[in-house]
Amino acid sequence: MCGIAGEIDFKNRINKELLHKMSAALTPRGPDAEGFYIDENVGFAHRRLIVIDPENGKQPMSFGDLTLIYNGELYNTDELRRGLIEKGYEFFGHSDTEVVLKSFAEYGEKCVEQFNGIFAFAVWNKRTQKLFLARDRIGVKPLFYAKTSGGVVFASEIKSLLLHPEIKPVITEEGAAQIMLVGPAKVVGSGVFRDIDDLPAAHFAEFSKDGLRVKRYWSLKAAPHKENFEETARHTRELIFDAVKRQLVSDVPLCTFLSGGLDSSIISAIAAKEFEARGEKLTTYSIDYKNNRENFRKSAFQPDEDAPYVLEMAKFINSDHIGVELDTPALTEALEYSTYARDLPGMADVDSSLYLFCREIKKTHSVALSGECADEIEHVC
């Protein structure tokens, strides 16, 4: 996870102090490094969590007239790099950042159609004086923006945008309704605050002196399912294995969440086999709550405790397993910070527990694979 922020102002020179403040607000997203690009009417800021190629993946990154800031991960980096090399491009590192930048140089706005991954990025073209913004197909990586009197300002988080003097922390009736009635979800394209918009998933935007253009580049299409049960099972297995393996690329320590459920168990089992093939051992993490065993009560939603299945699975895949135990007072204290981290009210104790859980994991690992929201696919298939 990284953080990006920037401003295009065709009327005034960029306020360097403001840009640095916007970057500072994103520090938790990128604690490892900070970078800036400032050129009269354009300012970019990048906060980096280093995962791949520490030296050659520094940002902002420039190539010719193009300058990029990027938050995300491409899972088809190698395939894209090979295609670009065949077209004559040279690469000086193995980061996906360089692949994103040179893909844009070659394919322009159509580059996003080729990306398999999660991303939010901005590219400034100094020659054409145009800004390009894009977000991944599912909207995993956030990207908010707001129009100003001289142009546009954008960032990974709302709190960064609210530092701009023209962006006021005003919530309209519609925004309040989203928080109270829909939250933690929100209306597509809404930033909840009056002056802030959310670039929708699977969209890109282009901004210039002529104005702002927003366009969808991908949509999910329904089609008849023609495979039989055996073909469906085999195809689903191939897709899951491919998805997990592609996400095991990292130059820093990587682990997995393990709850004992179907989703995290499948991911951890695949990862453990890949680690074993490299001569390494996977570390898995689980979360539990103080006195949970004594106080646990069965329900239709949760008929059993997680802990016994966690230990059984960790033994089966031979992982180095670490359990994190949380207490209720700590969860309560973390509510405020977890809400601040999200910018908006979220899922209460779920958010605070995830925050505390990840804080413990970060002491030893910078990357963790989880199985969040995968149950629906597994139960259907």
C-alpha positions, 0 to 999 in steps of 0.5 A: 500500500502506498499513498498518492496526492497531487494538484494541477493549478493552471492559475497559480504556482504550486504551494509546496508547503501544502503539498508536503502537508498532503503527503504527511497526511498519507504517511501511514499508507507509505512509511518507508519513503517520500518523493515529490515532483513540482513543476510550476503548475503541477505538484505530485507527492508519493508515500511509499511502502516498499515491497518490490525493488527498493532502489529502482521503484522510487517515485515519482518516476519520469520517462520522457515527458511523462511523470507517474505516481502509483499505488498498487500492484500488477499481477501480470508485470512480467508478461507486460514487461516482455511485450514492451521489451519486444517493442524496444523499451528498456528497463532499469529495474523489476518494479511494476511502477516502471511497467505501468509508466512505460505501458502508458507511454506505449498504449496511452489510456488503453494501458489500463485494459491490459492491467491485471491488478489493483491500482490507482495512479496519476500521470502528468504529460508535460508536453500536452499539459494533461493529467491522467488518473485511473483506478482498478476494475474493482476499486480496491485502491482508493482515489478521490479528487476535487475541482478547484478554482485553478484546476484539480486536486487528488489524493488516496485519502479524503483527509489529504484533500481536506487540507486544501484551503478550497476544499471544505469539510462540509457534508450534505444531506445526501452525504449524511444519508450515505453515512447513516443508511448505507455505510460503510458502503457509499454511492458510486462516485461519491466522496460523501463530503460536498466538494469531493468526488470518488473516481469510480472503479474501472474508470479513468479521468483526463484533466486539461485546460479544456476540463475534466473527462471521466470514462469507464474502461471496463464492465463485468459482462454476464454470460451463460455458464456452459461448463459441467461440474467437473469443468467448473471445479477444475477451472475455479481451481486454476483461477484461484491457484493463479491468483494466489501465486501471482500475489506472492511476489515480494522483496520483503517478508510476506505472510498470510492471514489464517482464520481456519475458514475456507478462504484463508485456509485455501490461500495459506495452503497454496502459499505454503506449497509455493514457499516450500518449493523455494526452500522457505516456510510460510508464516501465518497469523490468526486473531482471537479475543481474550477469554473467547473460549470461556465466553463463546456462544454458538449461533447460526452465523458462527457455529464454532470457534475459529481457534481449533481449525486455525491450529489444525490447518497450521499443522497441516500446511506446516506453517510458522503460526503466530496468534494475536490476542486482543482485549475489549478495552484495546478494541474500544481505544482503537475505534477512533483511530480506525475510523480516522484511517478510513476517513469515514465511519466503517464497520466499528469493532471489525475495523479496530480489530483489523487495525490492531491485528495488522499493527502486530503483523507489521512488526515482522511482515510488510505484506499479508495475503488475506481471504476477505470476501472470498467465501461467497465464491467458494460456497457457490462453486 
